[in-house]
Amino acid sequence: MGTQEVQYKPLSVKELLKEMKNLSSLMIDLAYSAFLYDHKKLAEEVMRLEERVDYLGYLLGIQAALAARDREDAEQVSGILKVASAVDKMSDAAADIANLVLLDISVHPTIHSAFKKTEEIIGRIKIREKSVLINKTFEDLELETRIGVDVIALRRGKDWILNPNKKIKLQVGDILIARGSVESIEFLDKLSSGKVNKLPEVAK
């Protein structure tokens, strides 16, 4: 976490472990996509997520220390910390993969060719000022139905929202992490940049 000041924010151990696990799983998906497609922006998102996981691990350590009142509590806390440590190692491994992209270490052509055949990719999309998506909710947009894209996460500033609620209104600067075909991700990027100003009609 570097030398930056870390603020203590009380959350339940269950909440902390759940978020750490979910973020680490997302990191793995993003890291592999970043590596296979040499996508530096995706790699940078992985590094941001690692900072978040480290922060959650810090909070969990505090919660665990506060919870240990006797030997029985200490044994339970020890088990929780082992799980947290395993999850943290997952996030570290994902960050190591992403760092290869940032260091310009390329993928072997054989590996690249094999994975390029996959039907789905993960894309990072930034919503810009002229986008038709601004002030629309996911419920309004029906992106999965209209263009075959599933938004699996949203970053707004430093805050991450996994599996975003359908009622969330999109804003300028939002970063969408979406899964879909190459064509559908490219179309979402055009919608987000303002190059395309009309969504396809919903099939009836």
Buried (B, 14 or more C-beta within 10 A) or exposed (E): EEEEEEEEEEBEBEBBBEBBBBBBBBBBBBBBBBBBBBBBEBBBBBBEBBBBBBBBBBBBBBBBEEEBEEEEEEEBBEEBBEBBEEBBEBBBBBBEBBBBBBEEEEBEEEEBEEBEEEEEBBBBBBBBEEBBBBEBBBEBBBBBEBBBBBBBBBBBEEEBEEEBEEEBEBBEEBBBBBBBBBEBBBBBBBBBBBEBEEBEEEEE
